[in-house]
Amino acid sequence: MGLFNVFDLTHDIAIDLGTANTLIVYKDQVVVDEPSIVAIDRVTNKVIAVGRRAMQMHEKTHENIRTIRPLKDGVIADFEAAENMIRKMIELLYGGRKHWFTPSYKMIICIPSGITEVEKKAVFNSAEAAGAKERYLIHEPMAAALGIGIDVREPIGNMIIDIGGGTTEIAVIALMGIVCDQSIRVAGDEFTQGIMDYMRREHNLLIGERTAENIKINVGAAITDLDNPPEDYPVNGRDLISGIPKQVMVHYREIADCLDKSVAKIEEAVLKTLEITPPELAADIYKTGIYLTGGGALLRGLDKRISDKTQLKVHVADDPLRAVVRGTGIALKNTTLPNDQRFPFLMSR
């Protein structure tokens, strides 16, 4: 390690601060990919764990420990917990190694396109509290477009649907800007809640968020007729009638039915965005199709359902979970250019 590396006190990091997961790019690599959750000791008010370790504690804690998901519907709901989570996740970049000097950071964080000015300020303030001296924000659909390799500078219309944990972002992008968009608070968390409600209603089985998430991953579907259906999935929970733990087997068609209303809301938002798209850009989208990113893009049959509804081609990104953070990393590199050459859609403070 050279002398200048030792005294390099400014580190550039790109953060996808998601409702469900937080990802961080450092030195062109995704080095942190953890659930967006923090565990706090109620007595000392100190952070016990973040990410996967905190998720293992979720819904299993005693009265002295509480787990907090700092983000709700894509925005910061608990400022202090968000600050602690960002700070602790940044520490994961170095594998527990200590710095001789406390580094400062240049951070770029992606945010929903429908975020308010107050919510933007909360993100800026959380980044500053976590040690950022230079802060930038980028909208999630734009970051997703960069992450899947779309040339956003071209006068060609591209439609992006990014389905995260808290929000679904739908945007038409051209000439380095978002021409029209919809941001709805229907996404992975609503899918999870829908599964919990269904299990309680149809099977008299009480399950938690983690179990519902596993059901979504293993047998989640958007249509009832899959070419390669998953096997039935065993679900453990508490019987609401007897109060005794029990197990039931769940078929993917059941989950497709219980998620139908939530997926229909996403379809409606897609159609609404297409309705307000300028005709020349609509002509481009007919040729280029629609791009699906985010964890929700992994829902079985979702691409086929949206394609049937819109009569357009639908492409699922190669790595939909990391498309946004990779695009955020590309935007981070752009911040080193002179002001007149930077992406105009970057917001700084």
Residue pairs with C-beta under 8 A, 6 or more apart in sequence:
6 100
7 101
8 103
9 101
9 102
9 103
9 104
10 103
10 104
10 105
10 106
10 133
11 26
11 93
11 103
11 104
11 105
11 106
12 26
12 105
12 106
12 332
12 335
13 24
13 25
13 26
13 90
13 93
13 105
13 106
13 107
13 108
13 332
14 24
14 25
14 26
14 107
14 108
14 109
14 325
14 328
14 329
14 331
14 332
15 22
15 23
15 24
15 25
15 86
15 107
15 108
15 109
15 110
15 325
15 328
16 22
16 23
16 24
16 109
16 110
16 143
16 324
16 325
16 328
17 36
17 71
17 82
17 86
17 109
17 110
17 111
17 123
18 36
18 71
18 74
18 164
18 165
18 166
18 324
19 36
19 69
19 71
19 72
19 73
19 74
19 164
19 165
19 166
19 167
19 187
19 188
19 189
20 35
20 36
20 164
20 165
20 166
20 188
20 189
20 295
21 33
21 34
21 35
21 36
21 165
21 295
21 321
22 32
22 33
22 34
22 35
22 36
22 51
22 85
22 86
22 89
23 30
23 32
23 33
23 34
23 321
23 322
23 324
23 325
24 30
24 31
24 32
24 89
24 90
24 92
24 93
24 325
25 31
25 325
25 326
25 328
25 329
25 332
26 32
26 93
28 329
30 322
30 325
30 326
31 92
31 93
32 51
32 89
32 92
32 93
33 322
34 50
34 51
34 52
34 89
34 92
35 51
35 52
35 54
35 55
36 69
36 70
36 71
36 85
36 165
37 50
37 51
37 54
37 55
37 58
37 67
37 68
37 69
37 70
37 85
38 47
38 49
38 50
38 54
38 67
38 68
38 70
38 81
38 84
38 85
38 88
39 47
39 48
39 49
39 50
39 53
39 54
39 57
39 61
39 65
39 66
39 67
39 68
40 46
40 47
40 48
40 65
40 66
40 67
40 68
40 81
40 84
41 47
41 48
41 64
41 65
42 63
42 64
42 65
42 66
43 64
47 84
47 85
47 88
48 54
48 57
48 65
49 57
50 84
50 85
50 88
50 89
51 89
51 92
54 67
55 67
55 210
57 65
57 67
58 67
58 208
58 209
58 210
59 67
59 208
59 209
59 210
61 67
68 78
68 81
69 77
70 76
70 77
70 78
70 79
70 81
70 82
70 85
71 77
71 82
71 165
71 166
72 166
73 166
73 167
73 185
73 189
74 111
74 112
74 115
74 140
74 164
74 165
74 166
74 167
74 183
74 185
75 111
75 112
75 115
75 119
75 122
75 123
75 166
76 82
76 119
76 122
76 123
76 126
79 122
79 125
79 126
82 122
82 126
83 126
83 129
83 130
86 126
86 127
86 130
87 129
87 130
87 131
90 105
90 130
90 131
102 131
103 131
104 131
104 132
104 133
105 130
105 131
105 132
105 133
105 134
106 132
106 133
106 134
106 135
106 136
106 332
106 335
107 127
107 130
107 132
107 134
107 135
107 136
108 135
108 136
108 137
108 138
108 328
108 331
108 332
108 335
108 346
109 123
109 127
109 135
109 136
109 137
109 138
109 328
110 137
110 138
110 139
110 140
110 143
110 324
110 325
110 327
110 328
111 119
111 120
111 123
111 137
111 138
111 139
111 140
112 139
112 140
112 166
112 167
112 169
112 183
113 139
113 140
113 141
113 169
113 171
113 178
113 181
113 183
114 167
114 169
114 181
114 182
114 183
115 123
115 183
120 137
120 347
123 137
124 135
124 137
124 349
127 135
128 135
134 335
134 348
135 348
135 349
136 331
136 332
136 335
136 346
136 347
136 348
137 346
137 347
137 348
138 327
138 328
138 331
138 343
138 345
138 346
138 347
139 169
139 171
139 178
139 345
140 162
140 164
140 167
140 169
140 324
141 160
141 162
141 169
141 170
141 171
141 173
141 178
141 181
142 152
142 171
142 173
142 178
142 327
142 331
142 345
143 323
143 324
143 325
143 327
143 328
143 331
144 160
144 162
144 169
144 291
144 293
144 294
144 317
144 323
144 324
144 327
145 152
145 158
145 160
145 173
145 291
145 327
146 152
146 326
146 327
146 328
146 330
146 331
147 293
147 317
147 322
147 323
147 324
147 325
147 326
147 327
147 328
147 330
148 291
148 293
148 317
148 318
148 323
148 327
150 158
150 160
150 173
150 291
152 158
152 173
152 174
152 175
152 176
152 343
153 175
153 176
154 174
154 175
155 174
155 175
156 174
156 284
156 288
157 172
157 173
157 174
157 179
157 277
157 278
157 280
157 281
157 282
157 283
157 284
157 285
157 288
158 172
158 173
158 174
158 284
158 285
158 288
158 291
159 170
159 171
159 172
159 173
159 273
159 274
159 277
159 285
159 288
159 289
159 290
159 291
160 169
160 170
160 171
160 173
160 290
160 291
160 293
161 168
161 169
161 170
161 266
161 270
161 290
161 291
161 292
161 293
161 294
161 297
161 306
162 168
162 169
162 170
162 293
162 294
162 323
162 324
163 187
163 188
163 266
163 292
163 293
163 294
163 295
163 296
163 297
163 299
163 302
164 187
164 188
164 294
164 295
164 296
164 324
165 187
165 188
165 189
165 295
166 185
166 187
166 188
166 189
167 183
167 184
167 185
167 186
167 187
168 183
168 184
168 186
168 187
168 266
168 269
168 294
168 296
169 181
169 182
169 183
170 181
170 182
170 183
170 184
170 269
170 270
170 273
171 178
171 179
171 180
171 181
171 182
171 273
172 178
172 179
172 180
172 181
172 273
172 277
172 281
172 285
173 179
174 281
174 284
176 343
176 344
176 345
177 344
177 345
178 345
179 277
179 278
179 281
180 273
180 276
180 277
180 278
181 273
182 269
182 270
182 272
182 273
184 265
184 266
184 269
186 262
186 265
186 266
186 269
187 294
187 296
188 216
188 295
188 296
190 262
191 216
191 220
191 259
191 262
191 296
191 299
192 209
192 212
192 213
192 216
193 212
194 258
194 259
194 261
194 262
195 207
195 212
195 215
195 216
195 220
195 255
195 258
195 259
196 207
196 208
196 209
196 212
197 258
198 254
198 255
198 258
199 205
199 206
199 207
199 212
199 215
199 235
199 237
199 248
199 250
200 206
200 207
200 240
202 254
203 235
203 248
204 239
204 240
204 241
205 235
205 237
205 238
205 239
205 240
205 246
205 248
206 237
206 238
206 239
206 240
207 215
207 235
207 236
207 237
207 238
208 237
211 235
211 236
211 237
214 233
215 233
215 235
215 250
215 255
216 255
216 299
218 230
218 233
219 230
219 232
219 233
219 250
219 251
219 252
219 255
220 252
220 255
220 259
220 299
220 300
221 229
221 230
221 252
221 253
221 255
221 256
221 259
221 299
221 300
221 301
222 256
222 259
222 263
222 299
222 300
222 301
222 302
222 304
222 305
223 256
223 300
223 301
223 304
223 305
224 253
224 256
224 257
225 301
226 252
226 300
226 301
229 252
230 252
230 300
232 249
232 250
232 251
232 252
233 249
233 250
234 247
234 248
234 249
234 250
235 247
235 248
235 249
235 250
236 245
236 246
236 247
237 245
237 246
237 248
238 244
238 245
238 246
239 245
239 246
252 300
256 301
259 299
263 299
263 302
263 305
266 306
267 305
267 306
267 309
270 290
270 306
270 309
270 310
271 309
271 310
274 282
274 285
274 310
277 285
285 312
286 312
288 313
289 312
289 313
289 314
289 315
290 306
290 307
290 310
290 312
290 313
290 314
290 315
291 314
291 315
291 317
292 302
292 303
292 306
292 314
292 315
292 316
292 317
292 320
293 317
293 320
293 323
293 324
294 320
294 321
294 323
294 324
295 320
295 321
296 302
297 303
297 316
297 317
297 320
298 316
298 320
298 321
303 314
303 315
303 316
304 314
306 314
307 313
307 314
317 323
319 326
331 343
331 346
334 342
334 343
334 346
335 342
335 346
